[in-house]
Amino acid sequence: MSDHLMNTYSRLPIAISHGQGAWVWDVDGKRYLDGLSGIAVNTVGHAHPRLVAALRDQLGKVIHTSNLYRIPLQEALADKLCALSGADRAFFCNSGLEANEAAIKLARLHAHKRGVDRARIIVFDNAFHGRSLATLSATGNPKVQKGFEPLVEGFVRVPLNDAAAVRAAAAANPEIAAVFIEAVQGEGGIRPAQADYLRLLRQLCDEHGWLLMIDEVQCGMGRTGRWFAHQWAEIRPDVIAMAKGLASGVPIGAVLGFGAAADTFGPGQHGTTFGGNPLACRAALETLAIIEDEGLLDNAQRVGDWMRKRLGDSLGAVPGVVDVRGMGLMLGIELDRPCGALVARALEAGLLINVTQERVVRLLPPLNLRQEEAEHLVALLIPLVRAFLAAEPAAA
Ligand SMILES: *Cc1c(COP(=O)(O)O)cnc(C)c1O
């Protein structure tokens, strides 16, 4: 491997040359079932013919123009995302951290306009919001933060799904601007915020004039079987951040604002050069159209439910398995011991998976995973997990 790459990733020793649907091939011709979609990015799988045709067409027209001009594809994408979410306005950027950074700025500006000068944002244990200074400060993982101090101030951290803790934080901090939460924690180990808890947060935000900001970067875009994971709780947020799966692999991020939150930024208060360019917006619009035309929300729910049940039935009672959980095609198998070694074993067996929080096997396959592919996936994974648990010593 080239030594001219900065040492930010410990990479697995394969290089993918191409893909088709839920399958990829490495440069040596070995085939893998993609149980990860580039971390919830390849929403419609690899080389989807409609996406390829749309991107080819767009490449021949225009890739980038600049937000100094109107961008019709960006306007169309904003209209579409607002229709799907109930939001009023969208801002486009290029990644998850950028969407979250914009949300944090929006919350502070919104609070300042209300006369709250030292606005604080409630965030959660095990949260992941990105790796810019503000978003790593909002993240609830010391490994992400260590060495980058001083952190950005203005975050108040509480445990997830703990009503008393968030009420206590509210009582102790008069200058709160917002609650910022993943509807389903991804990097944090596939941990859903309970529907009742999200409804309580909505109620607290209404009582105190705070913004409810949902990080849907990983759990949005249909992954849980609804367009947005918070929609299962039937709540209306003030801000949604999205990115990963929005354009099936073309970099994009978006912040959606509801009501007053949508009108917070004025000209010159936020911006980005690439954000919302014609290529990225075309990819997102085509991805959304494919999800609709191919019924992929239903597919994610149906195939995901089947997988969760199958994994639960065969692994739930195995000593060493703590929990099998998730929603739709966002699934986690929590073990009682570090299991990073499973990733290489799965690779060997022709399956791409991931381990997060050291002990949670994470599955994020494309939303168009077929039932027979799901069966193949669990048939590969179940014996690997069993063999791993039988051979590896449990944590002390
Ligand atoms: C991946 C992720 C981010 C960061 O997105 P990047 O595109 O890597 O900056 C933020 N929030 C959540 C929930 C994520 O899963």
PDBQT file of the ligand as one rigid body, heavy atoms in Angstrom, charges set to zero:
ROOT
HETATM    1  C1  LIG A 401     -21.430   9.128   9.669  1.00  0.00    +0.000 C 
HETATM    2  C2  LIG A 401     -22.193   9.994  10.575  1.00  0.00    +0.000 A 
HETATM    3  C3  LIG A 401     -21.898  11.359  10.706  1.00  0.00    +0.000 A 
HETATM    4  C4  LIG A 401     -20.719  11.984  10.011  1.00  0.00    +0.000 C 
HETATM    5  O1  LIG A 401     -20.866  11.944   8.630  1.00  0.00    +0.000 OA
HETATM    6  P1  LIG A 401     -19.564  12.229   7.685  1.00  0.00    +0.000 P 
HETATM    7  O2  LIG A 401     -20.149  12.257   6.316  1.00  0.00    +0.000 OA
HETATM    8  O3  LIG A 401     -18.620  11.112   7.925  1.00  0.00    +0.000 OA
HETATM    9  O4  LIG A 401     -19.022  13.535   8.118  1.00  0.00    +0.000 OA
HETATM   10  C5  LIG A 401     -22.690  12.116  11.514  1.00  0.00    +0.000 A 
HETATM   11  N1  LIG A 401     -23.734  11.589  12.175  1.00  0.00    +0.000 NA
HETATM   12  C6  LIG A 401     -24.045  10.295  12.072  1.00  0.00    +0.000 A 
HETATM   13  C7  LIG A 401     -25.233   9.775  12.817  1.00  0.00    +0.000 C 
HETATM   14  C8  LIG A 401     -23.295   9.454  11.287  1.00  0.00    +0.000 A 
HETATM   15  O5  LIG A 401     -23.600   8.150  11.208  1.00  0.00    +0.000 OA
ENDROOT
TORSDOF 0
